[in-house]
Amino acid sequence: MARALPPGQVASRIKDIAQLQSSRDNQLVGYGLVIGLAGSGDSLRNSPFTEQSIRAMLENLGIATEGGSARAKNVAAVIVTANMPPYVQSGARIDIDVSSMGDATSLSGGTLIMT
């Protein structure tokens, strides 16, 4: 049921009276792990969040980790950033930046997972 307006007023749609001034990129930020590094990953002594992330990922996959200690020098914790252009189509590719959070010396040859 349409709602009656007070006398002298006219209903308007926003799209009929407003104008888009500009569009902007949307910044995406994520956290993840890079695996498969040839000994150039985080030292877990200096980057305890890397071990915590490894444990959380394994537990999410149904692998129990109690009692064990990780010594994985082939894993690095990373921050992933990207700028998604306005009006991007579904399935479009975008460029990302992957930056180490810990003391990894190189991410070369690794595979980004859990982001």
C-alpha positions, 0 to 999 in steps of 0.5 A: 500500500502506497503511503500518502504524502502531506499536501504539497510534497512530491516523492522522489527517488534518490537516483533521480536527484543524486549524482555519483561524483566519483568512484574509488578503489577498494583496498583489500587486506588479508593475512596468510601463510606462504609455504614451500620455502627452501629454508628461507621462512620465518624462524619460529623463535622470532615469529611466534605468530607463524607457529600459531598460524600453522597450528590453527590451519592444521587444526582447521583441517582436522590434524591434532597438534597438541604436544608437538612443536613446529620447526618449519623454516619453510613457512612465512607469515605474510600480509596480502594487500590489493586494490580492487578497481571500482566496478570490477567484474566477477572473475577478473584478476587483480594484482596483489602484494605479499609482504613478510611479517616475520624474519623470512629472508625470501618468499621466492618459490613459495605458495600462498595459502590460507589468506 
